[in-house]
Amino acid sequence: MAKKKFDVHDLYPADYCFDWVAFEADPESFVFTPDDIAYMNARALESYELKVPMTSYEKKALRKWVMSGHSPYENPGSKYLPVIDMMPYDFIDVYRLDKEVAKDIKGMNEDEYLTYVKDYFGWD
């Protein structure tokens, strides 16, 4: 049995329709529904994949991230560098950074790792 090809439109909520009447009536206190957010994230993924070149592994990880309720532009936080969540990185930036760091620190002890992180960010 052949695996079904990924289609970002499958991520759109079934029968989705944005409530423009409620939004226009009071945009300041309008609360987006989970379906609104899922739709916006799916649309963001669609445009993001067209703009950003990535490997099939990166696409798979990004799609999993979006399917779990996040935007492709959202920062997931790094596994290795705790300050990364304060910087304006999106999912793929952090994913790639973590892969690079994981490769670089393989076999390092804690002191070597701390020296690496300080050097990576240019800290004294």
N, C-alpha and C positions, 0 to 999 in steps of 0.2 A: 504494500500500500504506500503510495507516494505521500510525502509530507506536504501539507498545504503551505503554499507560499505566503509569507507575511504580507498583510495588507493593513496599513495604518488606519484605514477607514473602518476596519473591524473593531478598533478601539473606541469609536464613537458610541456613546450610549444609544440604545435602541430608541427609535422614535423621538430623538432629542429635538427640542425646540426652545430657544432662549426666551425668557419672559420679558420681552421688551416693554410691555405696558407697565409692569411693576418696577422695572429699572428706571424708566423715564419718569414715573410718578415720584420717585424718591431715590435718586441715585446715591445720595450720601449715606443712607442707611440700608441700601440694598445688600442682601447677603447672598453670595453665590452658592448654588447647590453643589453637591458632589458631582452631579451630571454636568453642570457648567464647567467645573474644574477639569473633569475628565476630557471633555470636548476641547477645552483650551489647550490642555497638555498634548492631546493627540494632534491638534493642528500645529502646535509648536514643534512637535517631533517631525511632522511631515516637512516643514520648511527647514528645520535644522539638518535633516538628513540630506537635503538637496544642497545645502551650503557647505557642510563640513565633511571633508573626505575622512573616511575611517575604515578600519578593517572589519571583517565580518564578526570577529570576536567583540570589537568595540560596539558595533551595531546591536549585537545580541544583548550585551550588558546594558546599553542605553535603553533599548526597548523594554527590558525587564524593569529598569528603574522607572520608566514612564508608566508602565502597566501597574506598578505598585502605588501609583498616585502622585507622582512627582513630575515636575517640568524638566525638560532637558537642560534648561538654563539654571536649574537649582544645584547648589553645591552640596554634595553628599557628605562632605567631611573626609579627610584623609585617614587612612589606617595608620600612617607612620608619622605624619607631621601635624601635631595638634593645632598649630596656628593657622593652618590652611583654611579653616572655616571662616576666618575673618577677612579673607581675600576674595576678590570678585572672580572666582573660577566657576565654570559650569561643570556638569557631570564628566564630560569627556576630558577636560583639562585635568581634573583630579584623578580620574581613572588612569590616564597616561602617566601622571606624576607618580602615583602609587606603584605602577609597573616598573618605572625607572628606578625608584628608590628601592623596591624589593630586589631588583637585580643588583643594584650597587651595594646593598648592605648584606647580601648573602654571605654568611660566615663571619660577620663582624661581632665583636663582643659589645657590651653596653657603652664602654668608653669610646671605642672606635665609632659607634653609631652616633653618639653625642657630638663628637668631633666632626663627623660627616654632616650632620644637620646644621651645626654652626657654620661650617664652610659653605654649605649649600645656600644658606641665606645671607652669607657675608657678615655674620655676627663675630665680634671679637671675643 
